[in-house]
Amino acid sequence: MVDRVPTLPCIRCDKPLQPAIAGAENQPIGGTEFFSYGHYGSAYDPMDGTAVVINLCNECLMQRASESAVLERRQQHVEIKHNYNYLTG
């Protein structure tokens, strides 16, 4: 049996979050993991590929979303169309 790897607590309320999947690193049940490689102008911007990782529990996320403190963005999918016919060159 694989041991469960501990997850980070909620960054807002410090609620402990349990792992959803045995052996997975920081896969919280009842919360969401967020990560960032930094941002220009932020206190966290190492510019070396290092990422900061935080968890936010569902309750805190939904509360802040109801207060209009959360942005939702749709992931942009890029469709690549080739005009090259591989059979005829």
C-alpha positions, 0 to 999 in steps of 0.5 A: 500500500502506498503512503499518502503524501501530506498536502499543504493546508489552505493558505487563507484559513489554515484548514488541513487538507487531506490527500485525494490520491495515495502517493500523489504530491499535494493533491488535496481533496476539498481544495485546489492547488495553485502554482506560479513561476512568479510575476514581474513586480511581485515579491516572488519572481525567482526567474529560475523555473522555481514555482510557488505552490499554495492550496485554497480550500473549497470553502475559502475559494467559493467565499472569495468568489462570491465577493468578486475577489476571484477571476475566472479565465478560460484556457486558450486552445491553439489549433494548428492547421497545416496546409501541407499534404504529406502524401503528395508533398 
